[in-house]
Amino acid sequence: MYTSIEAPPTVRPRLAWLDNLRVALTVLVVLHHAAQAYGPADWWYVRGQPRNGALATLSALDGAFFMSLFFFVSAVFVPGSYDRRGGWAFFRGRLVRLGIPLVIGALTIVPGLMYAYYRHYRGYPPISYPRYFIDVYLGLGGRPANWSGPSWPDLQFAHLWFIQNLLAYSLLYLLCRQAARLLSRGRGGARPALPVPGHRALILLTLAVAVATYAIRLRYPLDTWVPVLGFLQVEPARVPQYATFFILGVLAGRQGRLERLPARTGWIWLAGGLVGAALLFAVGSEAPCFGAGGATWPAALWALVDSALCVALCVGLLTLFRETLGGSGPIRRELAAGSYTVYIVHLPLVVVLQYALAGRGLPPLAAWGLVSVAALAVVFPLAAALRRLPGARRVL
């Protein structure tokens, strides 16, 4: 008999609309990174490009929700994977699927990007790539004088931070399931299903996330990254959103709540999210609260706006794709199968295109459009080819 904690193993059917949403989010990631050189004032691999306020606003809007939704979608199938495979096989599968790309990317993709940055913008005498990798990327050669950052050594995980954090969340889930199994031995009864969230629950969720977000941003503003345990690359300002939506994804995966959320509720929140996005563009990136941190009213207001956009757009987009974009076919299935690989390999292509357009006098919107279109045209076919290499499908 299954306990009140351990739900019986289930095999969730493949949800085409969830795959389609994952493809759309992957495309948005490419567009987001293509805009980084031309919009926000954040650190980026290509510097000195003309800026556009609309692209800065787009970056802030993306940051408010899209990675939280990625964590949610990734978490939906985690409980089923654990139930089908058991704890050890689940652990081994996560290490293969997430750990191998993380290690390979950190030793190939990321140092290549950082070496290009070193050669173009650091102002030090040129050095070979092997020497850079050992002395600067791994930090074994000593920190140079007047180091310009963003950190020392250059070793980082770049966009692969998401895979790293997802691996950490998955391992925490494994530990929780194992602990729950041990604590619940001898208990009987079925686990009651949680109620489907309505407007009141979603409002309370928004307020709780906003309070936690504001509290953390008192010390850690947006785009501040810290090495947890000296290894895990974390942006604390976003942790309340990411952790919350991972947990919600797990609950949705265990209790079938994706299908039970009333469409009317989702449409209303989608409308609210779109109105909020429009207002964000109308106000522009120069508003005093835009991305603010610290113990100020603009920071508190931005934490609330950020959290409200996160909840509204995540709930709304889940509803939109479930209700209207559930179609499937060979092309869509291929795109969905390759979306994880696209996420891993897209960044160097985007940065190479940004370097190629640097100094050509293009307006920032035009440069962003060209980088976006060219990157998307190449990266999905590239992902399909990589997945067909011997043994690659197990990882990619």
N, C-alpha and C positions, 0 to 999 in steps of 0.2 A: 504493500500500500504506500502511496506517495504521501509525504508529510505536508503540513500546512505551509512549509517553506518551499519545498522542492516540487515544482510543477511537473507533470508527466512529460516525457520527451515528445516533442512534436517536430514535424518537418514542415516548415513553412513553404508554401508554393512560391515560385518566383513571381514577383509582382512587376509587370512590365512598366507600370507607371512610375514605380520607385526607381527602376533602372533608367527611365527617361529623365527623371529628375536628377539623378546622379550625373548623367551626360551634360545636362544643362548647367549644373554647378561646376563641372570641370571646364566647360567653355567659359564660364564666368571667371574662373580662376585665371585662365589665360588672358582674358580681357583685362582683368585687374592688374596683373603683373605687366602687361603691355602699357598700362597707364602710369605705372610707378615712376617712370623717367620723366613724365610730362605733366604730372598733377601735384601730388602731395610733396611736402618738403621733407619727407622721411629720407633716411639713408637709402641709397640704391646703388647698384653696380655701375650705372652709367650716370655721370654727373654733367652739370652745365647745360642742360637742355631747356628750351623755352617751356614755360609753365602755363597751364590753363586752369582757371578756377573750377570749371565744370568737372574736369577730370579729378581734381582734388576732392570735390564733393562726391563724385562717383566712388572714389576710393573709400571715403568715410562710410558711405551707404553700404558698400559691399562688406566692409569690415564689421558692420553692425550685425550681420545675420549669416553670411554665406558659409563661414566655417563652422558656426554653431549648427547649421542645418546639415553640413557634411558629417559632423560628429553624430547627429541624430540618425541619419540614413545609415552610417556605418555601424551603429549600435543595434539597429533593428534585428539583424540576423545573428548577432552574437549569442543570445540565449539558445537559439536553435542549434547553432554549431556546437556549443557546449553539450547540449542534451544528446545530440546524435553521436558525438565522438568521445565524450568523457573528458575528464580533467586533463590527463597527461597528453592525449592526442590534440586537444584544443590548444594547450600550451605550445606543443611542438609546431602545430599548424600556424599559430600566430608568429612564432619566431621565424618560420620560413617565409611566410607571406609578407610580414612587415619588417622583420629584423634584417633579412638579407638585402633588400633594396636600400634600407637605411644605411647599412655599413658600406655597401658598394657606392652608393651616391655620395656619402661623406668622404670617400677616398678618391673619387673620380670627378663627379659633376661639380661639387662645391669648391674643391681646391682650384679647379680650372677657372671658375668664375672669379674667385678671390685673387688668383694670380693675374688675371686680366686687369682687375681693379688696381692691384699693386703696381703693375707696369704703367698704367695710364695716369694714375692720380696721386700716388704716394710721394713722388719726387725723389725717391732713392735711386742710386745707380742700378742699372739693370742687372739681374741675376738669372741664372738658369732655373728652369722649372724644378728640377730635382732639388737644387739647393733651397729654393723658396719653400718647397713642400716640407723639407726637414727643419729648416731654420725658422721659418715664419709661420707656416700653416700649423705645424705641430708644436712650434715654439721652443725647439731644442737649441736654437742658436742665440738666445738672449734677445731681449726687447730692444729694438733700435731707438736711438734718441729722437725726441719729438714725434713719437708714434701718433698717427692720426686716427687710429681706430677703424671700425667701431668698437673692437675689443681686442684683447691680446690673450693668447695667440689668435691667428685668423681662423683656427678650427671652429667650425660651426656646422649647422645642419640646414641652413637656408630654408627653402620651402618644405624640406623633408621634416621640419619640426612637427607637422601634422601627423605624419606616420609614426614618429617617435612618441608623441603624446597619445596617439590612439593605441599603440602597443602598451604603454603604461596603464591606460584606462582598462584595456582588456585584461591585463595581468591582475589589476585590482579587482576586476569583476570575478576572475577565477578564484582569487583568495576569498572573496565574499561568499561565493557559492560553496567553496569547500568548508568554510567556517559555518555557514548555515546548515550544511548537511550534517556536520558533527553535532551542532547544538540541537538539532531537531530530531535526533534519533529517538524513536519510541513515541513520537507524537503522531497522531492520526488526523484525518480530516482534510478536506479540500481547501485550498487557498481561495479566499473570496476575491472576486474580481473587483478592481477599483472602479469607481464610477467614471463615466465619460466626462471629461472636463467641459464645463460650460463657460459662459462669459465671466461669471464671478471667479471661478477658479483661475482663468487665464489672467484676469486683472490682478489677483493676488500673486500669481506667479511673476507677473511683470514687476510688481512692487518689490517682491522679495529679491529678485535678481538685481533690480536697480539699487536697493540698499546695500547688498553685498558688493556690487560693482563699485559704488561710491566709496565704501569703506576701504577697499583694496587700493583704489586709485588715490587715496590720501597719501600713500607712500610710493606706489608704483604707477606713474602715468602711462597712458597709451604708448606703445612702441618701446617700452622698457622691457628688456629680456634679461632673465636671470637663469643661471645654471643650477637647477635643483639637484642636490647630491653631486654637484660638480659635473653633471653629464646631461641631465634632462633640460632641454631648451624650452623655457616657459615664458609666456607673456602674462604676468599675473593679472593685469587689467582686464583680460578676457576670460580668465579661468571660471568665474561664476557662470558665464553663459555657456562655455564649452562643457563644463562638468554637468551642468543642469540638463543640457540637451542630450548628452550621452546617456544619462540616467533615464531621461524620458524615452529615448530610443529603445533602451533595454526593456522598459515597462511596456512600450507599445509592441515590441517583438514577442513578449511573453503572454500578453493578454489580448492580442488582436485589436488594439485600440485604434490602429490606423483606419480600419474599415468602419469603426463605430462612431467616429467623430461626426456630428451632424454637418452636412454640407452648408446649411444656412449659417451656422456658427463660423465655419471657415471662410465663407464668402465675405461676411461682415468684417472679419479681421484682415482679410486681404485688402478690402477697400480701405480700411483704416491705415494699413501699411503703405499703400500706394499714395494716399493723401499725405501721409507723413513724409514720404520720399519726395513728393512734389514740393512740399513746404521747405524741405531741406535744400533743394536746388534753388528755390526762390530766395531763401535767406542768403545762401552762398557760404563759401568757406571762410569768409572774413567775420562771421558772427562771433561775438565774444565767448560764447559757450562751446564753439565748435571744437571738439576734441580736447576740451579743457580737463585739467586734473588739479589735485590739491584741495584744500579746505576752503572752497569758495562756492558762491551760489551758481556761477556758470558751470562749475564742475558737477554740482549736484543736478542741475538741469540737464546737462549732457548725459549723465549716467541714466537718468530717467528716459530721455529721448532715445538713447542708444538701446536700452533694454526694451522699450516699447516697440521700436522698429524690429528688434530681434524676434520677439514673440509674435508680433503681427505678421511679419513676412514669412517666418517659418511655418506658422499655422496656415497662413493663406496659400503659400506655394504648395504645401502638402495637399491641400484641398483642390487647388487648381489642377495639379497633375493627376490626382486620383480621379477627379470627375471628368476631365476633358482630354487628358493627354496619356491615355493608357494603351494606345496602339502599339503593336509590335510587328516585326518583320525582319528579314535578314540584315538590312542595313542598320536598323536600330539596335538589333542584338549585337552586331559587330562593334558599333560605337560604344555600347554599354560595356562589352567585354574588354575594350581597350581603354576605358576611361581612367582606370588606375594607372596604367602605364603612361598615359598622356600626362597625368599629374606629375609623375616622377621625372619625365624627360623634357617637359616643355620649357623649363626656365632657361637653360643655356641657349636654346633656339631663339627665345624672345630677346635675350640680352645681346646675342650676336646681331640680330636685326636692328636693335636699337643702336648699337655701335655703327652699323653700316649706314644708318640714316643720320648720324650725328654730323653736324656741320654742313648740312645740305640746305639749310634755310627753310625747311618745311615748317608750317604752323603746327603747334602741338597736337591739335585734333587730327590733322592729316597724317602726321607721323604715327600717332596712336592707331589710327585706322589701318594704315599700311602694315604695321607690325602685327596687329591683331589678325587681319585677313591672311597674311602670309604664314604666320605661325600656325593658325588653325588648319590651313590648307596642307601643311606639311606634317604636323605632329600626329594627327589621327592615322594617316597611312603609315607613318613611321612606327607607331605603336602596334598596328596590325602586323607589320613585318617582324618586329622584335618578339612578339608573342608566338610567332611561328618558328623561332629558333629552338633547337633541341633542348628540352627540359625547361623552357622558359615559362610555359603555362602554369606550372606549379607555383611559380613565384609571382608572375605578372598577370 
